Amino acid sequence: MLFPTTLVGSYPQPDWLIDRQKLAGSFPPRVRARELWRVPEPWLREAQDDATRLAIRAQEDAGLDIITDGEIRRESYSNRFATALEGVDLDNPGTALSRSGRPQPVPRIVGPIRRKHPVQVDDVRFLRAHTKKAIKITVPGPFTMSRQAQNDAYPSEEAAALGYAAAVNEEIRDLFNAGADIVQVDEPYMQASPDRARQYGLKALNRALEGITGTTAVHVCFGYAALVHQRPSGYSFLAELGACSCRQVSVETAQSKLDCAVLAKLTDKQILVGCLDLNDMTVETPETVVARVKSALAYVAPDHVVLAPDCGMKYVQRDVAFAKLRSMVTAAAMLRTEFGTH
């Protein structure tokens, strides 16, 4: 199919599950933030399962071709995995700067990073059991997790990133074995820290993907629109991903009005074209979405384009998120009619 549609990863969590006002009032947590959940233990997991079913159904009702679990069980895109690893002290957290330059509590690395057990395998199995469509799961990238931690154990930042990479590699293998069709690695800090990303970020990312034969994607973004309102029109780290072993690269184009010429440098990659502006709560018309995708089609072949929002929809109102997805699905149908269905 030409122009398949999907989420980047997250879908809005219901207000009855998580305190969305409190969620939006601070930057994404790096350590656990259990105070965000409205449902206490021992009923939280059941509530998360119910909300995940709703997210899956919403995506299917919107007409998406590739379904995620909406990251409903996560307080942020990265902390659930990052805090499940051996070698970090969560009781005595460290400090690192957020993308805005503010100090933030983070996992403190006190020993070798190791994956103690599969973290998201049950999420994939749940997703696989509740949809017949293709499924995608996301995992935080090793470079990003290393930037969201205080390193008190490894001799260098690069060594810490490679430690995370080995853990991510183990997780990705298990996610595919559990039934994932696509595994996406989220690496927003490659945009936020381009100099370090050039030094060792790509090395760590390729280590995380080493030996993986399934379809993998890498998402690089400017940050959640609800938290980062101003963004440049170009990436500081993107063309370099042409040397990554991933099959797909997920980018933002809508809010930033990205100069899509850079996409020509991502030779042979499928591109998830972010075509929904999540800073604007007005629902785009399908024609607007088509125009955004066509700006990428000047540099990317139609059979290499996937339609997606700019970033995760975690902070968007549920009704607005659904309406935006419906518009994107209609736009995809219009593009298939224009460019052919095969």
PyMOL commands that set and color helices and strands:
alter all, ss='L'
color gray80, all
select helices_A, chain A and resi 20-24+34-36+44-62+79-82+121-129+142-147+157-177+189-192+194-208+239-243+260-265+286-297+302-304+318-339
alter helices_A, ss='H'
color red, helices_A
select strands_A, chain A and resi 66-67+85-97+103-115+134-140+150-151+182-186+215-219+248-252+270-274+305-308
alter strands_A, ss='S'
color yellow, strands_A
deselect
rebuild
show_as cartoon
